[in-house]
């Protein structure tokens, strides 16, 4: 199995990469932090290709270099907590690039074996109806709808798209709130649930990881 993890230097992305290291015959990792990415790739005997997800040409080069995939995991993400009327265009575009535009570029330029699977990390949309999270909520809602349409368009290609709805996970994204809540899952717990729940036959269109009470 040839697999690619995008956002591999984040909390969930790196945990998924570690799980896939023993399953994939060829593992590719991509992320923005070049030093951290290179070190993770060395530890996992994987290939590294840094890419800026807001740059279509960089994403195209990534997908051309990696070649036909059996599995893609899109774990990139960004968040800001700024009220809409105070948000800068740069803040809006940074979150949209990581959560939505990069996913669009990846689906546009990816090459696939058949069958193949792509997994994208979403959220429970009602969880993010919070003051200051307008762009984050908008990007995740748009991602879910984009995948719903892309799933229909790609049905005959043998590529299955899975959206994972995540509860609270203890990653750096929670820094805008001063840290994760006590009930948050660890990235390792969530990565295990994603791999166990998504890599089944047939794969689910939507995988919901229940919130911890």
C-alpha positions in Angstrom: 0.0 0.0 0.0 1.3 3.4 -0.9 0.0 6.1 1.5 0.4 9.8 1.9 -0.3 11.8 5.0 -0.7 15.6 4.5 -0.4 17.6 7.7 2.0 15.0 9.0 3.7 17.3 11.5 0.4 18.1 13.4 -0.8 16.1 16.4 -3.3 13.9 14.6 -1.3 13.7 11.4 1.9 12.5 13.1 0.0 9.9 15.1 -1.7 8.6 12.0 1.7 8.5 10.2 3.2 6.4 13.0 0.3 3.9 12.7 0.6 3.7 8.9 4.4 3.2 9.1 3.9 -0.5 9.8 1.1 -1.0 7.3 2.2 0.9 4.2 4.9 -0.5 1.9 5.6 3.1 0.9 4.8 6.1 3.1 5.0 9.7 2.1 4.6 12.6 4.5 4.0 16.2 3.8 3.8 19.3 6.0 5.0 22.9 6.3 7.5 22.4 9.1 10.4 21.1 7.1 12.7 20.2 10.0 10.0 18.4 11.9 8.9 16.7 8.7 12.4 15.5 7.9 12.9 14.1 11.4 9.5 12.3 11.4 10.3 10.8 8.0 13.7 9.6 9.2 12.1 8.0 12.3 9.4 6.2 10.2 11.6 5.3 7.2 9.2 7.4 5.1 9.6 9.9 2.3 9.2 13.7 2.9 7.9 16.3 0.6 7.2 19.8 2.1 4.4 21.7 0.5 2.5 25.0 1.1 -1.2 24.0 0.6 -2.2 27.5 -0.5 0.1 27.1 -3.5 -1.5 25.0 -6.3 1.8 24.4 -8.1 3.5 23.1 -4.9 0.5 20.7 -4.3 0.7 19.6 -8.0 4.4 18.9 -7.7 3.7 16.9 -4.5 1.1 14.7 -6.1 3.2 14.2 -9.2 6.2 13.2 -7.1 4.2 10.8 -5.0 2.4 9.1 -7.9 -0.6 6.8 -7.7 -1.9 6.3 -4.2 -3.8 3.6 -2.4 -4.5 5.8 0.6 -4.4 9.6 1.3 -5.0 11.1 4.7 -5.6 14.9 4.8 -4.9 15.9 8.3 -3.8 19.5 7.7 -5.7 22.2 9.6 -5.6 25.7 11.0 -7.7 27.9 13.3 -7.9 31.5 14.4 -10.3 32.9 17.1 -11.2 36.3 15.9 -14.6 38.0 15.6 -15.7 38.3 12.0 -15.7 42.1 11.9 -12.1 42.2 13.3 -10.7 39.4 11.2 -8.0 40.2 8.6 -8.1 38.8 5.1 -4.8 37.1 5.8 -6.3 35.3 8.8 -9.3 34.2 6.7 -7.2 33.0 3.9 -4.7 31.1 6.1 -7.5 29.0 7.7 -9.3 28.5 4.4 -6.0 27.3 2.7 -5.3 24.7 5.3 -8.9 23.4 5.9 -10.4 23.7 2.4 -8.4 25.0 -0.5 -5.5 22.6 0.1 -8.0 19.7 0.1 -9.4 21.0 -3.2 -5.9 21.1 -4.8 -5.1 17.6 -3.5 -8.3 16.1 -5.0 -7.7 18.0 -8.2 -4.1 16.8 -8.7 -3.9 13.4 -7.0 -3.2 10.2 -8.9 -4.9 7.0 -7.7 -4.7 3.3 -7.9 -8.0 1.5 -8.0 -9.5 1.0 -5.5 -8.1 3.9 -3.4 -9.3 5.8 -0.4 -8.9 9.4 0.8 -9.7 10.4 4.4 -10.4 14.0 5.4 -10.7 15.3 9.0 -13.8 17.3 9.7 -15.7 18.2 12.8 -19.2 18.1 14.3 -20.4 21.3 12.9 -22.6 22.2 15.9 -19.5 22.0 18.1 -17.9 25.0 16.3 -20.7 27.5 16.4 -18.6 29.6 18.8 -17.9 33.3 18.7 -14.6 33.9 16.9 -14.6 30.7 14.9 -16.6 31.9 11.9 -13.8 31.1 9.3 -13.0 27.7 10.9 -16.7 26.7 11.0 -17.2 27.9 7.4 -14.1 26.0 6.1 -15.2 22.8 7.8 -18.8 23.0 6.6 -17.5 23.7 3.1 -15.1 20.8 3.2 -18.0 18.4 4.1 -20.2 19.7 1.3 -17.3 19.6 -1.2 -16.6 16.0 -0.4 -20.3 15.1 -0.7 -20.2 16.3 -4.3 -16.7 15.0 -5.1 -17.8 11.6 -3.9 -20.5 11.5 -6.6 -18.2 12.8 -9.2 -15.5 10.3 -8.4 -17.7 7.3 -7.9 -16.7 5.6 -11.1 -13.0 6.1 -10.6 -12.7 3.6 -7.7 -11.7 6.3 -5.2 -13.7 6.3 -1.9 -13.8 9.5 0.1 -14.3 9.4 3.9 -15.0 12.3 6.1 -14.2 11.9 9.8 -16.2 14.0 12.2 -14.0 14.6 15.2 -14.8 15.5 18.8 -12.4 17.5 20.9 -8.8 16.3 20.4 -5.8 17.6 22.4 -3.8 19.3 19.7 -2.2 22.7 19.2 -5.4 24.0 17.6 -6.8 24.4 21.1 -4.2 27.0 22.0 -6.7 29.7 20.9 -8.8 28.6 23.9 -5.9 28.3 26.3 -5.7 24.5 26.0 -8.0 21.5 25.3 -10.9 20.5 27.6 -10.4 17.7 30.1 -12.6 15.3 28.0 -10.5 15.8 24.9 -9.1 12.6 23.3 -5.3 12.3 22.8 -4.1 12.4 19.1 -3.0 8.7 19.5 -6.5 7.7 20.6 -8.1 9.4 17.7 -5.6 8.2 15.2 -6.3 4.6 16.3 -10.1 5.1 15.9 -9.7 6.7 12.5 -7.5 3.8 11.2 -9.7 1.1 12.7 -13.0 2.8 11.6 -12.0 4.1 8.2 -9.9 1.3 6.8 -12.6 -1.3 6.5 -14.4 -2.7 3.4 -16.4 -1.0 2.3 -15.1 2.2 3.8 -17.6 4.6 5.4 -18.6 7.8 3.7 -18.7 9.4 7.1 -17.0 8.2 10.2 -18.2 9.7 13.5 -16.0 9.5 16.5 -18.3 10.0 19.5 -17.7 12.8 22.0 -16.4 11.6 25.4 -18.8 12.4 28.1 
